[in-house]
Amino acid sequence: MRNTWKEWVEGHITITVRGKRFERLLNMAVRDGIHIWNIRRVGQDVSRCDIMIRDYFRLRPLLKETGCRSHVEQREGLPFWLIRLRRRSGFTFGALVFLFGLYMLSTFVWSVDVQGTRQISPDEVSKAAEKIGIKEGAWKVKLKEPQELQRELLGMLPEASWVGVEIQGTKAIIQVVEKDEPISPKATGPRNLVAKKRAVVHSVIAEAGKPMVSVNQFVEKGQVLISGIIGNETRQSAVGARGKVEGEVWYVSNVSLPQSQVHYRLTGEKQETQFLVLGPYAVRVWPLRDEPFGRFVEEDRRYQLSYDTFTLPVSWKTVTLKEMEPVNRKLGMDEAVEAAKNAARQDVLTRAGEKAFIKDEKVLHVKAENGKVYVSMHFSVIEDIAVEQPIVVPPPGPAQSGN
């Protein structure tokens, strides 16, 4: 059985043998223990085979005895590879320096990734980690054990219940688990909930206080919706009213929209810039200069070699700029009116506030004039109409003494 590893380490060659007694040569070689493989005919009285370097010198007397001649076609294996390296000493030295530099770069931390934060700012975690040595450019050899780093970092973040530190290649990953503390309600004084605009009441949900209106009731701006005064005529107290009152509010939105619209589209022209990224630094490789487009979109692609959890600190980045050009487009009447309607809806919902929705809408007026479309629309919107109003409790009067 062939040992390909041994063949590569000791070296082997491919030879061409010319002669009419090639079969005789093979028999004599087998008899003398010379290992020959990949035997094939390539022409009349011409054959080719592979043989070990040490066996080739033993084959020479047999070639002479059988009247055959040989010619070396190909050389393979470690001995020939070392000879090539010796001839290219400059290249070999450069490759060794590059590999050494790559190894040295891999011993540094080049990025810090903070994960799991919600209330805590990632910048706060990064600054705390920097104080204990976890930062870009930190030498991993000088960092403490992960358990010690976790303990110190946890002591600097009182809002965290657990902190994990893991070094993956050239990246430091900080995993934060925040404390689940109950949110205490904000202390408020006595207050009413009043209407912030005219509306028809759609729904009333009173969490604290006394509801003063009912569904389908018309209310004016400033009218009390949920009172903070509770109790009866003889005994009353003031509390902070809480709840939600939704009402139907009416809006009129007037929108004008030009029928000639400008859109941007890709022209197909693009420019690519290549960067060699070493840790946090990007070195421009090609082209050295470019002429940016007037308007463009940018795309970044990064290629980085990694194996399992180990990531090389060297990567290749390609930045592609795609040119865009303006295109004039004239909208038809129906299309322009529909676009104006959408703009009017967006305008009304912005004025109504968060969680508002349109119950009904009606087009009041549409006209086209001087290249523009004018649309006037009436909307019925359901929104939160309650706003807080403090209750001013008068101070107690001076006590009267009897005569």
N, C-alpha and C positions, 0 to 999 in steps of 0.2 A: 504494500500500500504506500502511496506517495505521501510525503510529509512536506506540504507546501511551505510551512513556516521555516523548516530547515533549509529548503531550497532557496528561499528569499534571503535568509541570514548568510548562508555560505556563498550564494551567488550562482547563477546559471546562465548559459548562453544558448542561442539558437544558431545552428550551423547548417550550411548547405553542403552536401557531399556529392561529388561527381565521380562516376566510375561504374564499370559494368559488374563489379564484384561487391556490390553494397550488401547483399544478403550474407555473403561470406564474412564481411566486416561485422555485421550484427551478431552472427553466431560467435565469432571470436571475442567480441566485447562482452557478451553474456557469460561466456566461459570464464573471463577474467574478472567478473563481478563489476563491470562498468554499468552504471545505471543510465539508461537512455529511454526517453518517452516522447510522446507527440510525434511519432514516426509517420511520414506521409510522402507520397510520390508527387513531385511538382513538374516532372517532365521526363523525357527519355534519358535514362541513366543519370537522372538528377533526383535526389531525395533531400528531405529536410527533417531535422529532429532537434530535441532539446537535451542538454547534457550539463552536469555540474562542472564548475571550473576545475576542480581537482582531478576529475575524471578525464577532462579534455587532454591534459598532458599525457595521461596514460594511453589515450587513444592514438596518439601520433605514430608510435611504432606499428600499430595495426594498419593505419592508413598507408604507410609505406609498404607494408608487406602485401596488401591487397591491391596496390596501384591506384588508390582513390585519393582524391584531393578534397580539402575542406576549406570553407570560407565562413567566417563569423558574420552573421546577419544582425543579431540583436543581443544586447547585454542587459541583464536584469538582476536585481538583488541589492543587498546592503553594501557590499564592497564598491560597486559601481556608483551607487548613490553618494557614498562618502567621497569618492574621487571627484564627482561633479561639484559637491559642496566645497572641496578644497580649491578647485579651480575658480569658484565664485566666492571667494572669501569675503568680499565686500558685502555681497547680498546676504551671505550667511550671518555676518556680524550684525547687519541691519535687522534681520529677522529676529535674532536673539534679543537685541535691544528692544524691539517692538514688543515681543512677548513679555520681557521683563517689565516694561512700562505698563503693559496691559494688566499684568499681575499686581503691580503697585497701585494702579488706579482702582482695582477691585478691592483693595484693603481699606478704602475710604467710604464714608457715607455721603452719597450724592443727592439724596432726596429724603424728605421726612413727610410721611403720610399720616394725617390724623383722622381717625374714623370713630363713628359712634356718638359724636357730640350733637346735642340738641339745644340746650340752654347755654352751655359753656361755649365760648368763642374758640374756634380752632387756633386763632392767633394767640390767645391766652395759653393754650396748651403748648404751642410751639415755643413761646417765650420761656415757659417753665422748663421745657425739655432742653432748651439751649443752655440754661443755667447749670444743668447737670452734665453737659457735654454732648447731647444729642442734637446735632446741627449739620448742615451741609458742609462738607470738607473735613468732618471729624474722622480721625484715624481710629478704625475699629479696634486696633490692638490696645489703645489706651482707654477704651470704654469699660465701665464696670460690668459685672455680671448682670444679666437681664433682671433677676430677682431684686438685686440691690437698686437698679434703676427704677423698677416699678415701685419699690417702697418709697424712695425719695420723691418721685413724681406724684405719688398719691398724697404725700404729706403737703405738697404745694398746691394741690387742687382739692379744697374742702368740699366742693360740690359733687365730686366723683366718689362713687362707692368702690370702684375697682379700676385699675389701670394696667394694661398689658403692653409690654415692649418686646418686639420681635425684629431681629435683623435678618432680612432676606436679600442676600447678595449685597448690592450697594444701596438698598432702600431700608430705612428704618420705619416700621409700622407701629403706631401708637394707638391702641384700642382703648376707648374710654367708655365706661358704663356709669351713667349719672344716677344720682340719688333720686328716688321717687318720693319727693316731699309733697304733702297735700298743699294745695294753694288756698291760703286763707282768704276769705272774702274781704273786699275792701271796706273799711269802716266808713259809713256815711251818716250824715245827720238827717234830721227830719226833712222830708221832701215830698212833693207831688210829682206825678207824671202828667204833663199837659200836652196839648196838640201843638205841633210846630207849624201846621198849615191847615187850611180848610180841607175837609174830607168827609166822606161817609164811612162810618165805622164798619170794618169788614170782620174783625175778630178781636176778642178781648180775653187776655189771660193774665189774671192778677195773682202774683206770687206773694206779695205783701201789700197791705193797704186795702182800701175799699173802692171797688169799681163804681164809677159815677156815670158811665154811659153804657149803652147796649148796642147790639148789632143793628145795622141799617139806620143808625141815628146820625144826623148831620151835626158836625161840630165845627166851631170857629177856631181860628188860631188863638192859642193861649187858654183855651177851655180845659178844665181839669178832667183828665181821663181816669186816673186812679189816684184817690186822695190818700195822703199820709196821715190824716186825722181819723182815728178809729175810736170806737166807744159810743156811748149814748149821750143824751143832752146833759145828764148830770155828771158823768165821768168820762172824760176824753183824754187821749194821749196822742202824741205825734211820733210817727215812725218813718223810716225811709221806704217809700213806696217802690215796689219792684214788680215788673211784669212786662208784657208785650202787647201793644195795641196796633193792629194793622188797619189801614184805611184805604179807601178808593179815592185817589187824587187825580185831578184832570190837568193835562198839559196840552199846549199847542206848540208845535215845532215847525219853524220855517227854514227850509233848506234850499240852497241854490247849488247847482252842480254843472260845471262846464261839460258840454258834450264831447269836446276834443280832449282826450286823455293821453297822457304820456306814460308809456310802459317801457321797461328795460328788458332786453333779451340778450342771450349769449351770442357772440359773433362767431365762435369757433376758434378764435385766436387765443393762444395761451403762452405763458412764459413759465418755465420751470427753473427753480434755483435750488442747488444742492448744498447741503450743510453737513459737516462732520461734527457730531455732538460729543463732547468729552465732559461727562458729568453735567454741571449746570451751564457750561459754555458751548456756544455754537460757532463754528468756524466756517465761513463761507468758502466753498470750494470752486463752484462754477455756476454761472458766469460771474466774473469779478464785478461787472456792472450790468445794469439793465435799465430799460426805460419803462417805468410803470404806466399802465393804461390810465385814461382819465377816470373811468369807473370800472370796477372789477369786483369779483368775488374771489376769496382766498380759501384754498384747501391745503391742509397739512397732512402729510403721511410720514410716519416714523417707522423705521425698520431696526429692531434691536434683537440681538441673539440672546437666548436664555436657555438654560437647561434646569428643569425641575424648579427649585426655588432660587437658583443662582442666575443673576442677570449681569451681563457684561456692562461696564460703565461707558462703553463706546457704542454709539448708534448713528444711523444715517437718516437725515431728514430731508424730505422733498417738499418745497413750498410751490404750489401751482397758483398762478394768477390767471383768471379767465376774464377776458374782456367782455364788457357789456355795452350795448349801444341803445340810445333812446329810439322808441318807435311811437309815432303819433297814430292814435286810433280814434275814430269818430264813432260815438255810441249812437245807436238808433233811439227813437223816442221811447219805446217801451223799455229798452235796456237802461236808459238814463233815468227814467222814472223809478224803476226798481232799485237802482243804486241809490237814488235820493231817499227812497223809503227806508232802506237799510241804515243810511246815515242819520235819518230822523229818529229811528228806533234807538240807535246807539246814543244819540244826544239825550233822549228822554231818560234812558236807563242810567246814564251818568249823572244826570240831575236828581234822579229819584234816590240813588244811593244803593248800597250793597243789599243783595237778596230781594230786590224789587223785581216784579215781573209785570208784563203788559197783559191786562185783562181784555181790552178792546181797543180798536183803532179805526179811524175813519179819515179818508182823504177829503180835505175841504176845498183845495184849489190846486190846479196844475196848469202851468203855462210854459211855453218855450219862447225865449226872446234873446236876441243878440248872442246866439250860440250857447245859451245857458238854459237849464231847466229849473223852474221854480216850483217847489212842492210845499204845501201847507197841510199839516196833519194834526188831528185831534186824538189824544190818547187817554185811556183810563188805566191807571197804574195802581197796583196793590203794593203798598210799601209800609214800613214802620213809621208811624207818625208821632210816637211818644218821645218826649224830651224832658229831662229833669228840671225841676224848679224848686229851689230851697224854700222851706217853710220858716218864716221869721216869727219866732215866739217872743212876744213882748216881755220884757223883764217884769218881775213882780213889783207892784207899787209899794210905796212906803206904808208901814203899819200905822194905823190911826189909834191914838190913845184916847180913852174916854175922859171926859171932864170930871 
